[in-house]
C-alpha cells in the first residue's frame, strides 16, 4: 500500500503545474459529488417527499373548497322558489280580478241602497201602492252556477242512473254575492209600466229576476218583482 502511494506521488511530481491543477480539481469535484450523495441525498429526498405531500394537500384542499362552494350554492337555492313564483302569480291574478270586480260593482246599486231606491221611485210614481218588500237570502255566484249545473246534469243523467257519480272538482272561493229583493206593488197596468221604466232608467244597474203580474180587479193589477244586485260583501242589508 505504501509502495502504491509512493508510485502515485512520483507520478504526480512528474506532472506539470497545469496537469496538477486539473488533477486536483477533479479530485475536489469527486469529493464534492460523493459528499453530496452521502450527506445531501437524504435531505433532498426528504424535501422532494415534503413537496409531494404539500402538493397533495393543496389538491385536497382545493377539492374541499370546491365541495364547500357547491354546498353553499345549493343552500342558497330556494327549493320552494317555483312554488312561491306560482303563488305570487295567483295573488297578482286575484288582485287584478278583485280590481275589475270593484270597478264593475261601482256601476251597480249597493245592497244597502236597494230598498230606499225602490221606495223613492214608488213615491215618485204616487199611484202605486206598496204591498210588501222582503229581502231574499244571499247567494254566491258559484252556488248559482252549481245549482244550474246540477239541474242540467240531473236531467241528462236520468236515463243513466247506473253510472257511478263523477268526482266533484274542488270548490272555488266565493268572490261575488247576489243580494235580492222581492217587491210587490198594486196599481194600474200603465203605472206598472212607468215604474218598471223608471227602474230601467236608473244610472246604476239592477238585475231583473222573475216578474209575476196578476189581475185582481180591472183595472187594478198586482206585480211581484224580483230585483238583484251584486256585491263583494256577503252581508245583507236589513229592511
C-alpha positions in Angstrom: 0.0 0.0 0.0 2.9 2.4 0.9 4.6 1.4 -2.3 1.5 2.4 -4.3 1.3 5.7 -2.6 4.9 6.4 -3.4 4.3 5.5 -7.0 1.3 7.8 -7.1 3.3 10.6 -5.6 6.0 10.1 -8.1 3.5 10.3 -10.9 2.1 13.5 -9.6 5.5 15.0 -9.2 6.2 14.1 -12.8 3.2 16.1 -13.9 3.4 19.7 -15.0 1.9 22.5 -12.9 -1.2 22.7 -15.2 -1.8 19.0 -15.0 -1.5 19.0 -11.3 -4.2 21.7 -11.1 -6.5 19.7 -13.3 -6.0 16.6 -11.2 -6.6 18.5 -8.0 -9.8 20.0 -9.4 -11.0 16.6 -10.5 -10.3 15.2 -7.0 -12.3 18.0 -5.4 -15.2 17.5 -7.8 -15.2 13.8 -7.0 -15.2 14.5 -3.3 -18.0 17.1 -3.7 -20.1 14.6 -5.6 -19.5 11.9 -3.0 -20.3 14.3 -0.2 -23.5 15.5 -1.8 -24.6 11.9 -2.5 -23.8 10.7 1.0 -24.8 13.8 3.1 -27.3 15.9 1.0 -29.0 13.0 -0.8 -31.3 12.0 2.2 -32.1 15.7 2.8 -33.0 16.2 -0.8 -35.2 13.1 -0.8 -37.0 14.4 2.3 -37.5 17.8 0.6 -38.9 16.1 -2.5 -41.2 14.0 -0.4 -42.4 17.0 1.6 -43.1 18.9 -1.6 -45.1 16.0 -2.9 -47.2 15.9 0.3 -47.7 19.7 0.1 -49.0 19.4 -3.5 -51.3 16.6 -2.4 -52.6 18.6 0.5 -53.1 21.6 -1.8 -55.1 19.5 -4.3 -57.2 18.0 -1.4 -57.8 21.5 0.0 -58.9 22.7 -3.5 -61.4 19.8 -3.8 -62.7 20.6 -0.3 -63.1 24.3 -1.1 -64.9 23.4 -4.3 -67.2 21.0 -2.4 -68.0 23.7 0.2 -68.7 26.2 -2.6 -71.2 23.7 -4.2 -72.9 23.1 -0.8 -73.2 26.9 -0.3 -74.6 27.4 -3.8 -77.1 24.6 -3.2 -78.1 26.0 0.2 -78.7 29.4 -1.4 -81.1 27.9 -3.9 -84.7 28.1 -2.5 -86.4 24.7 -3.1 -89.8 26.5 -2.9 -88.9 29.2 -5.3 -91.1 27.8 -8.1 -94.0 27.4 -5.7 -93.6 30.9 -4.4 -93.5 32.2 -8.0 -96.7 30.4 -8.9 -98.3 31.7 -5.6 -97.2 35.2 -6.4 -98.8 34.9 -9.9 -102.0 33.6 -8.4 -102.1 36.5 -6.0 -101.5 39.0 -8.8 -104.3 37.5 -10.8 -106.6 37.6 -7.8 -105.7 41.2 -7.2 -106.5 42.1 -10.8 -109.8 40.2 -10.7 -110.8 42.0 -7.4 -110.0 45.3 -9.0 -112.2 44.5 -12.0 -114.9 43.4 -9.7 -114.7 46.6 -7.7 -114.9 48.6 -11.0 -118.0 46.6 -12.0 -119.5 47.0 -8.6 -119.2 50.8 -8.8 -121.8 50.7 -11.6 -124.3 48.6 -9.5 -126.7 49.6 -6.8 -125.2 48.9 -3.4 -127.2 46.3 -1.5 -128.0 48.8 1.3 -129.4 51.2 -1.2 -131.9 48.9 -3.0 -134.8 49.3 -0.6 -134.6 53.1 -0.2 -134.2 53.4 -4.0 -137.3 51.3 -4.8 -139.3 53.2 -2.2 -138.2 56.5 -3.6 -139.2 55.6 -7.1 -142.5 54.3 -5.8 -143.2 57.6 -4.0 -142.3 59.5 -7.2 -144.9 57.5 -9.1 -147.5 58.3 -6.5 -150.2 56.0 -7.9 -148.8 52.6 -7.0 -149.3 51.1 -3.5 -146.6 49.1 -1.8 -147.9 45.7 -0.7 -144.7 44.1 0.6 -141.0 44.2 0.3 -138.7 41.5 1.6 -135.0 40.5 1.2 -134.0 37.2 -0.3 -131.2 35.0 1.1 -127.8 36.0 -0.1 -126.3 33.6 -2.6 -122.9 33.4 -4.2 -122.5 33.2 -8.0 -120.7 29.9 -7.5 -123.7 28.4 -5.8 -126.0 29.7 -8.6 -123.7 28.2 -11.2 -123.5 24.9 -9.3 -127.3 24.7 -9.0 -127.7 25.3 -12.7 -125.1 22.6 -13.4 -126.8 20.1 -11.1 -130.1 20.7 -12.7 -128.6 20.2 -16.2 -126.6 17.2 -15.2 -129.5 15.6 -13.4 -131.7 15.9 -16.5 -129.0 14.5 -18.7 -128.1 11.7 -16.4 -131.6 10.4 -15.6 -131.5 7.6 -18.2 -128.0 6.6 -16.9 -128.7 6.1 -13.2 -126.4 3.1 -13.0 -123.3 5.1 -14.0 -121.1 6.0 -11.0 -121.1 9.6 -9.9 -118.3 11.7 -11.2 -115.7 13.2 -8.8 -116.7 16.7 -8.0 -114.0 19.4 -8.5 -112.7 21.4 -5.7 -115.0 24.3 -4.7 -113.7 27.7 -5.7 -113.8 30.6 -3.2 -116.8 32.9 -3.4 -115.9 36.3 -4.7 -119.3 37.8 -5.7 -122.6 37.6 -3.9 -126.1 38.2 -5.2 -128.4 40.3 -3.0 -132.1 40.1 -3.9 -135.3 41.9 -3.0 -138.9 40.7 -3.7 -141.2 43.7 -4.2 -145.0 43.5 -4.6 -147.0 46.6 -5.6 -150.6 47.2 -6.6 -151.9 49.7 -9.2 -152.9 50.1 -12.8 -151.1 48.4 -15.6 -149.8 51.6 -17.1 -148.5 52.7 -13.7 -146.6 49.4 -13.5 -145.1 50.1 -16.9 -144.0 53.5 -15.8 -142.5 52.1 -12.6 -140.5 49.5 -14.4 -139.3 52.0 -17.0 -138.1 54.2 -14.1 -136.1 51.2 -12.7 -134.5 50.6 -16.1 -133.5 54.2 -16.5 -131.5 54.2 -13.2 -127.9 55.4 -13.6 -126.8 52.4 -11.6 -127.8 48.9 -12.6 -130.1 46.4 -11.1 -130.5 42.8 -12.4 -134.0 41.6 -13.1 -135.3 38.3 -11.7 -138.8 37.0 -12.2 -141.8 39.3 -12.7 -145.3 38.0 -12.0 -148.3 40.1 -13.0 -151.7 39.2 -11.5 -155.1 40.9 -12.3 -157.0 41.4 -9.1 -160.0 43.5 -10.3 -159.8 45.5 -13.5 -158.0 47.9 -13.9 -156.1 47.0 -10.7 -153.2 44.6 -11.1 -150.7 43.1 -8.7 -147.0 43.0 -9.7 -144.4 40.8 -7.8 -140.9 41.7 -9.0 -137.6 40.3 -8.0 -134.5 42.5 -8.4 -130.8 41.7 -7.7 -127.5 43.5 -7.3 -124.0 42.1 -6.9 -121.5 42.8 -4.2 -118.2 41.7 -2.8 -119.7 41.8 0.6 -121.7 38.7 1.7 -123.5 40.7 4.4 -127.1 41.7 3.6 -128.8 44.9 4.5 -131.8 45.0 6.8 -135.1 46.4 5.6 
